[in-house]
């Protein structure tokens, strides 16, 4: 087979030299001759896999914003939306799991909910009928920002494992972003009341909210009890 004198050599050069050896340039032609079609298949597979991963990643990142934009567009044709705030989108997958009274009364499975916290507005949109199912007000909970990324240790101070688990469940339901740790039993097992302790002295709103959620009291670290390495503590009492 005659070689085409006008054909330019390949720019792809691989350095296969051993450490501290003199450089040895190996052309793509040499590699193919040595390894046959396996090299070509490997290169093609690498390129294809890279393209697929890139496409999936790009799609995943853009899907959320496109979905929100579509819902805003659909709802915007039915009512005037606030222009000074980007809303949060939530989709009702299972109405039976809703805990908010307003949504329980007005939302159905498949509904899309736009929440404008700054404007205190919540809109329930029903795509199945292209209608606004309900419009209500929403009050921002000042405890939510304090709960985000915070940690909490729950101790059983009344030898009541069942009640301790109930307290943990209530906290998780009220503030899902709060990392809750079951710390086991406290040093004492005769605490009369359930107390919430702020180890940071900077989470007043969250402490007040937890006190209400678990029907407890604000307290300080009792004598003889070790301080947990978390932002907050709850000691479950006999009340």
Secondary structure as GFF3:
##gff-version 3
##sequence-region A 1 239
A	DSSP	beta_strand	13	15	.	.	.	ID=ss1
A	DSSP	beta_strand	25	27	.	.	.	ID=ss2
A	DSSP	alpha_helix	28	35	.	.	.	ID=ss3
A	DSSP	alpha_helix	37	76	.	.	.	ID=ss4
A	DSSP	beta_strand	88	91	.	.	.	ID=ss5
A	DSSP	three_ten_helix	95	97	.	.	.	ID=ss6
A	DSSP	alpha_helix	101	106	.	.	.	ID=ss7
A	DSSP	beta_strand	112	116	.	.	.	ID=ss8
A	DSSP	beta_strand	121	126	.	.	.	ID=ss9
A	DSSP	beta_strand	131	137	.	.	.	ID=ss10
A	DSSP	alpha_helix	142	147	.	.	.	ID=ss11
A	DSSP	beta_strand	151	156	.	.	.	ID=ss12
A	DSSP	alpha_helix	161	174	.	.	.	ID=ss13
A	DSSP	beta_strand	179	185	.	.	.	ID=ss14
A	DSSP	beta_strand	195	198	.	.	.	ID=ss15
A	DSSP	alpha_helix	204	214	.	.	.	ID=ss16
A	DSSP	beta_strand	217	219	.	.	.	ID=ss17
A	DSSP	beta_strand	232	236	.	.	.	ID=ss18
###
